[in-house]
Amino acid sequence: VSGYSLVVQARDSGTPPLSSSVTVNVDISDVNDNSPVFTPANYTAVIQENKPVGTSILQLVVTDKDSFHNGPPFTFTILTGNEEEEFTLDPHGVLRSAVIFKHMVSTEYVLCVQAKDSGKPQQVSHTYVQVRVIEESIHKPTAIPLEIFIVTMEDDFPGGVIGKIHATDQDVYDVLTYTLKTEQKSLFKVNSHDGKIIALGGLDNGKYILNVSVSDGRFQVPIDVVVHVEQLLQEMLQNAVTIRFENVSPEDFVGLHMHGFRRTLRNAVLSQKQDSLHIISVQPVVGSGQLDMLFAVQMHSGGFYRPAYLIQKLANARRHLENVIRISAILEKNCSGLDCQEQHCEQSLSIDSHSLMTYSTARISFVCPRFYRNVRCMC
């Protein structure tokens, strides 16, 4: 308890008795009676041979139960084990290499490290750090090619995470880093630690091939990353049809079924090879395991096929489509819960272009806007 606040009352013996109150604040001053605490109590770390001088090996973590002025900043000192000055320890507790280590020279070092707090008198604690020198990387990283599809509403892409590169390395202690060529950084970024790909706002329609590489510190491997950007037209929404799938997650649909279903759907609804199939959005149905896929078909002349025509095509080909994935319903108008006849139901779709949904797998990523279905009776 750092302090107490007391209200003291004095009352006299008169008739009637009179009284007065005063507040008494009692502050408890801290004394430096707690030593710094290392977490964990002792450390084990590894460093690969031939790493450059200044390579970070370990971050020491120290806490102190005393008040702030009796705790940090801490002073770190290597007491033993560093007679040849192979290591340095900075004021933040980061242990770094001061030489280029060779596995054949020594495979292990044991350091005794002291942490001293800022109180008076100072309190100290000790920890032991075991550093193992291992052989340098002998395996190249392996990475899975990634294809990303972005659907955005008419030059209104807000940007965000659009996918993640999946890479592995057979060398247990290798740390992988990801880089993107400088000339592409005006449009995209790659998180150097986890491989997440970030697109900046305002992407134009088209295809982008990213020059991404992954490195384990010794080997650098290129990764094929292709980004397709498609901008929606308002006319697509007016002529969209929804296919509702049963018991499938968005990630499973994108990773396992979308490519095959797109191909089967093209064969089912395209009247001519020059026609274009546009998948507008994929979105879970709230409160169920169902999934809605919104699509439209553009004629090679530029217009769009009407929903009634597409629904007829889908009905004829439904058996072939279900060879790929089970279909729950084909929706043009959805008047569930409204007491009006089919011909008197009006449906409209709206897109929230700033609410993007990203469904990402190791090989494919699909980024699309959230959509809303609005229905009303006209009768």
N, C-alpha and C positions, 0 to 999 in steps of 0.2 A: 504494500500500500504506500503510495508516494505522498499522501497527505490526508489530513482530516480537517473538517470544518465544523466547529462546535458553536452552538448558540447558548450563552450563559445568561441566566436571569438572576437579578438581585431583587428581593422583596423585603420591605420594611415591616415593622410590627404595629404600625398605626391602624386607625379605624377610619375609613377603610384602608386596607394595605395598598401601598403604591409599589410599582415595580418598573424596572428598566432592563433592557436586554442588550447584549453586545455579542458580536461574532468574533470568535477566536479561530484563526487559521493556523494549523500546525503542519509545517512542511517537514518531511522526513528526508534528510540528506543521505545520498548514496555514498557508501564507502566502497573502495575497490576490493571486494572480498571474493570475487569469482574469477577464476582463471579462464582464458580463452578455451573453447572446445572445438576440436577438429571433428568433422563429419565426412567420412567415417573416421574411426580412431586411428587406423593405419591404411596406407594406400598401396595399390599395385598398379603399375603402368607399363606400357611397352613402347618401344621406338624401333622403327626399321633402320637397318644400317644404311649408310650413304645418304641419309636425309640431311638437308643443308643446315648450317649453323643457324640457331634461332628458332628451330622447329619447336612448337608447343607440345609438351609431353603431358602435362597434368595441371589442373586447376585445384588449388587447395581451398577448402571451404571451412571458414572459422566463424563461430558465433560467441557472444558474451552476454551473460545474464545481467550484468551491471548496466547502469544508465549509460546513455550515449557517450558522455565525456569520459567515462571510465572503460569504454570498449574500443571500437575502431577509432582511427585507422590502426591496423596491426603492423608490427615490424617482424618480417620473416628473415630467418638466418639458417643457413645450412651449417650444422655444427660438426658433423662427421660424415665421411663417405665421399667427400668432394675434394680430396687432397690434391688431385691432379687438375682441378678446376674444369671438369667436364660439363658442369651444369651451372646455370644461373637461375636466380629466383627474384622476380620483380616485385615491386611494392604491393601489387594486387594478388600475390600468391600464385602466379603462373610459373611453373617450372619449365625451363627451356634448355635445349642443347647448346653447349658452348664449343663443341667439337663435332667432327663427322665420325660417328661411331662405326666400328667394324665388328661384325659378329665373331670373327676369328680371334680378335684381340681379347674381348671380354663379353660374356653373355649376360652378366647380371651386376647391378650396383645396388647397394643399400645405403640410403641417406637418412640421417637423423636431422629433422627440421624443427626449429623452435619458432613459436609465435609469441610475441610480447604485446600486451595491450597498451593503451594510452593513459592508464590511471596512475595515481601516486599513492603508495609505491606500486610499481608495475608488477603485474602477474604474468607468469609464463606457462606455456604448455608445450609438449613435445609430441611428435608423430614420427613414424618410420615410413619411408617410401621405398618400395622395391621397384626398380626399373629393369626390365628385361630387354635386351637387344636381340631382335629377331632378324632373319634374313630379309633382304629387300624383296619387293613384289616380283613374282615370277609368272603370274597369269594376267592376261589382259582382261579388262572389264568386258562384259557382254551386255548389250542393250537391245530392247525390242523396238522395232520401227513403230512409229506412232502416226496415225492419221486422224486429223481433227476436222469436224464439220461444224461450222458456225452459221446459225440462221439468225438474221437480225432484221429489224424493221427499217427499211429505207434510210440508210445512212445515219442510223441512230444507235450505233453500238457503243455501250458505256464502258466496255473493257472489263477485265477480271481474269480469274484463273480459268483456263480453258482445257487443261489436261496435265498429265504428269508422266514423265519419262521413267520407265522401269528398267533399272540396270542392276547387275549383280557382279560379284567378283569372287573367285575361288580362294583368294588370299584372305584369310579370316580377319586380319587386322587392317586391311586396306580401307581408307576413307575416300569415298568417291566425291568428286566435284564436277559441276556441270558448267559449261560456258557456251555463250552465243556470240557469233561473229559481230564485230563492232557495228558494221554498216546496217544491221537489222535491228539494232537496239532502239531505233526511233519508233518501231511498231510493236516489238515484242521484248519480253524479258524472261530470263530463266533463273529460278532460284538456284544459286550455286550449291546449296546443301542438299536439297531434297528433289531437285529436278522438276519442280512445278513450273509450267509455262504460263506466263501472264501476257495477255494481249492488251495493248493500250487502246484508248477510245478512238472512235472514228475510222475503223477499218473499212476499206473500199471492197466492193465486190471483186472476187477473183481467187486465184490460187497462189499460195505462198509456200516456198520451200525454204525451211530454216536450216542454217548451218550450225547445228548443235554438236558438241562433243562431250564425252565423259572421260575423266582422267582419274587414275589411282595414285598419281604423283610420279609414276614412272612411264606408264603407257597412256596414250591418248587415243580414243576410239571415236570415229564419227557416228552419229545417229541420224537415221532418216526420219525427219518430221515434216509432214505435209499438212498445211492448213487450207481448207476450202471455206470461203466466205460467200454466203448467198444472201442477198437482200430481198426481203419480201415486198410485194406490192399489195396495196389495199384491195385490189381486185381479187387476189388469191383468197383472202378471207371470205369474200362474198360468195365464192364458189368452192368452198372447202367442204370436205366430207370427213367424218370421224369414223375410224375403225377402233372398236373397243376389244381389247384382248383380256383373256381370263387368266388369273393367277401367274402374273409375270412382273418382275421388278423392272424399272427403267434400265438399270445397269445390265441385267440379263438380256433384255431386248436389244439394247445397243450392241453388247458384246457378242451375243450368240445368234440373234435372229435377224437383225436389221438388214444386213447385206443380202441374205437369201430372200427375205420377204420383199425387199425393194425390187429385186430382179423378178420374182414371181408376180408382184403387183404391176410392174411395167408390162409384162406379157398379158396381163388380164385387162388393163384399162386403156392402154395406148392404142389408138386407132391407126396411127402411122409412126414409123420409126423416128421421124423428126419431132414428134411431140415430146414434151418435157414433164417429168414427174417431180413435184416439189413436196418434200416432207417439211411441213411448217413447224410442228412442235410435237413433243412426246411428253405426256404428263400423267401422273398417277391420279386415279379417281379417289377422292377423299373418302376415308372410311371403308375402303374395300381393297382387295388385292388386284383390282382391275387397272388397266392402263389404256389411255386414249392416245391415238396417233392421228394427227390432223394433216391432211394432204390435199393438194389441188393438182390438176393436170392442165398444162398450157399447150394450146395448139401451135403448130409450127408457124401459123400465120400471125400469131401474137395474142389471140383471145384465149378464153378459158372455157373448158367444157362445163356445162351446167351440172350441179350436184345430182339431179334426178337421173341424168344419163350415166354418170359414174356409178351410182348405186345399182342401176340395172346391170351394168357390166360386172360389178362386184358380186351380185347375187348369182349370176351365171357361173362365176369362177370361184365361188366360195369354197367348194370342195378342194380345189387345187391350192388355194391359199392356206387352208387348214392343214395341209401336209407340212407346212413350215411351222405354224403356231396356231393355237386354238383361238378362234374368234368368238367373242361373247355377243357382239351386236355391231351393226353398221348403222350409223346415225347421220341423218341429215337434219331432222328436226327432233328436238327432245323436249316434249311437253309434259313430262312426268309430273303429276300432281296438279296440273292445270285442267280445269273442267271445260275444255273446248275441243272441237273437232280438228282433225289433222289439217284440213285445208284452211282453217282459221288460226293456225299457230304460226307466229313469226319468230324466227330465231336470228340472232345476230351474234357475231364473235368479235371480241376485242382483245387486243394484244398489249401486254405491259412490257414494252421493249427494255425497260430498265430493271426488270426482275428476271434475270437470266437463271436458267437451270442447267447445270453441267453434269452430264452422266459420263463418267470416265472409267475405262478399263485399261489394261496394259497395252492393247493394240489400237483401240479406237476410242474417240471421245466425241460426244455430241452435245453442242451448246445451243440452246434454243430459248426463246422468250416464253414467259408464262401466258396462258390464254384464259379467257373467261367466256362462258357461254350464257347468253341472256335470251330468255324466251318469254313471250307474252301472247295473250289471246287477242285476236282481232275482231271476234264476233260481237 
